[in-house]
Amino acid sequence: MEHAGARVPTGAYADAMAPTGERAATASAEPVANPAAGAQILLIEDEPGIVDFVRRGLEGHGFSVRAETDGIAGERTALAQSVDVVVLDLMLPGRSGLEVLAALHEAKPELPVIVLTARGEVEDRVAGLDSGAVDYLVKPFSLAELSARIRAQLRTASLGTPTRLEAEDVEVDLLSRKVRRQGHPVALSATEFELLVHLMRNRGRVVGREEILSAVWGYQHDPATNIVDVYIGYLRRKLRLPDSPAPIHTVRSVGYRFGRA
């Protein structure tokens, strides 16, 4: 159970969680038709008030919602049932949200998990994303935003996004997050993995430092930071082979390019 911002969604809290008129709309108006209608959402949350609020709201948006109120039952349902998106609280009885997240990422890496929690510090968000979450929403939240983020994940899944990248003898499995070069496994941290994926998706193009900061770290750093250069160095060292340097090239004063020299 979470106490910071996780009160039962009534009165002022409900107003903070949903835009004006949204509750009345979900209660009295027909849901707007959308391609996500009928999608199976698993909500793992131990606060009864929030469970009821989110369930009714998402069902009003056309989703089918099943709820579990502890980590053990939630993990079991997510692994055994056909689920399109999981909405997961972090502080759960039975098993923590991070433990559930790690188990789901290991067994069903293609299953999108959106973390919904009162723990909004940067280190908490990083821990959740590094453990396999695709998105992170901090309480109190807007139900409209949660619905939009779920639809975004469903659209991504429906596009049949490639699950593997291959370029310059580097292979990346986007689901298992395993990397190999010339058949040799390469162990990367979560940030190194995201950096490599961004470079490979832009193979042959010079990618600027500001673009990398936005794509990999997701927020703005001090323009003078050298964090990109530091992680490029880490990545080069891990991809380097005795007879072959990493295929990451510096374009002075601009950025980096993945590909042949």
N, C-alpha and C positions, 0 to 999 in steps of 0.2 A: 504494500500500500504506500502511496506517495502522499505527502502532506503539502509540499510547496506547490501551490497553484492547482491542486488536484481535488478541490472540494466538489461535492455533489453539484452538478450543473443546473442550479435553479437560480432564479432572480438575476442578480447582477452578473454572476459567473456565466449563466447561459447567454446573457446579452453579449459578454465578451467573446464567447465561443462561436456565436453565429451572427451574421450581419442582420440589421434591422429587417424584420418581416420574414426572415428565412424560416423561423419556426412555424409561423402561420402558414407559409407557403407549403411546407412539407406536410402540414396537417390537412390542408383543405384543397390544394391544387393537385392536379395530376402531375406525376414526375415528367420532366422534359425528356423526350426520346433521345437516346444517345447510344453509341455502339457498345458501351460498357454495360448496358442493361442486362441484369441477370447474372453478372459476374459473381463468383463465390468469394466472399471476403471473410477471413477468420480474424476476429478481434480477440486478443489475449490481454485482458485488463481485469484487475481485481476490485475496482471501485464500482459498486452496483449502480450508482447514479450516472457515472460516465458510460458504463456499458449500455444502460437504457437509452441515454441521450444519443450516443453514437449509433446504436443499432437503429433507432427510429429514424434518425437523420439520413443515414446511408440507405436504408430501405426506401425512404422518400425520394432518394435520387436514383432508384431503380436497381440497387445492388441487393444481392441475397447475402445475409449476414448470419454467421454462427459465432457465438461467443464462448470463451473458456475463461475461468477466473483464477487459474493458477498455472505456474510454469510447466508442471509435469503434464497436466491434461492438455494444455495448449500445444506443447511439443508433440505429444502423441497424436493429436488430431491433425496437425499440420503435416506430419509424416505419413499418416494412414489415409487421409482423405484427399479428394481432388479439390485443391484450393488455388485461386488465381492470385490473390494478394493477402499477405498477413499484415495486420496492424498490431504492433507489439509494444506493450508497456515494459519498462526496464526493471522496476522494483516489484517483483511478484513473489507470492508465497510458493513454497515447494521447490522452485528452481528459478534463478535469476534470469531476467530478460537477456542478458549477455550470454549466459550459458545456452539458453534456447536458441538464440541467434546463431551461435557457433555450430550447434548441432544441425540446424536447418541448412546453414551454408555448406556444411560438409555433405549432407545427404541429398539436398535438393538445391544446388547452387543456382538453378534457373528461377527459383521461386522468389519474387520480389517481397522484401520485408521493409515496411515503413515503421520506424520507431516513433512512438507517441509517448512523451514522458515529461515530467516536471524537471528533470535534470538537464539544464540547458547550458551548463558551462562548456567552454570550448573543448576541454579535455574529455568531457562526457560525449560530445558530438563526435569527436575524433575516434573515441573507443567504439562507439556504435557503428560508424561507417567502416572503420578498419575491420570490424568483426563480420561485416557482410551486409549491413543495411544499405538499401538503395536510396533512402531518404530519411529525414529526421525532422519531426515537428514537435515544438515545445509547448506544453500547457501553460496558460490557457490558449486555446487555439480556435480558429474559425472552421466550422464544419464545411463551409463552402471550399476552403483551401484544402482540407483533407480530401474531400471528394475529387477536387481537381488533380491532386497529386496521385490519387489512386487511378484516375482515368489516364493520366500521363504514363503510368507504369503499364497499364493494359494496352495502350497504343504502342508502346515500345515492344511489348511482347508480340502483338499482332503483326508487326512489320517483319517478323522473322529475322531479326538482327543476327548477323553472322556470329558464331560462337568461337571462331578461331581466326587468328591473324598469322600470316606467314610472310616474311620479307627478309632478304639478306641473311639467309640460313638461321634466322631466329623464328621460333614457333611459340605462339601464345594461345593457351586455352582460356577463354574468357569466363567459362563456367567454373572450372576447377582452379583457375588462377595459377596454373603451372606454366613455367617457361623453360624452353630448351634452346640451346644453340648447338648446331651440328650434332644433335642428338644428346647432348650433355645437359642434365638438369641444372637450372640456375635458380638459386634461392633468393627471392627479392622480398623486401618489406612491402607493406601495402602502398606506401607512397611511391616507392621505386616502380612498382608494378603499374600504377596509374600513369606515371610519367612515361614509361616505355610504351604503353598502349596509345597514349596521345601522340607520341612521336611516330609510331608505326602507322597510325591512321592518317598521318599527314606525310607519309613517306615521299621524299624528293622535294618537299617544300620547306623553306626556311621558316621556322616557328619562333616568334619573338618571345622574350622573357615574360612580358606582361601577359601574353596569351597563355603561356604555360602556367603562370601563377593562378590565373583565373580558372583554367580548365582542371588543374590538378589539386590546388589547395582550396579553390572555391571562394576565396575572398581576397581582398586587396591587402598586399603587404606594403611596407615602406619601399618606394621605388629604388632606394639604394641597397636593398637587401641582396645578399648573394646566395640565398637559399636555393635558387634554381641551379646555379653553377655548382654548388656543393653536391646536390643530388645527381646532377649529370656526372660528376666525378665518381660518385658511388656506383652509378649504373654502368659506367664505362669499365670500372674495375671488375665488376661481376660478370660482364659480358665478354671481357677480353679472354682470348685463348692464346696459348703459347706462340702459335704461328699466325694469329689474326687479331688485330685490334678491334674494338667495338665499332660498329658501323654508325657512329654518332659523330658528326662533324661540326666544328665551331665556325660560325660565320661572324667574324669580328664586328662588334658593336651592334649586331642585329639579334642573333640567337643561335639556334641549332637546327641541323638537318639530319634526318635519318635516311641512310642509303649509301650507295657507293660513293667513293671519293670523287 
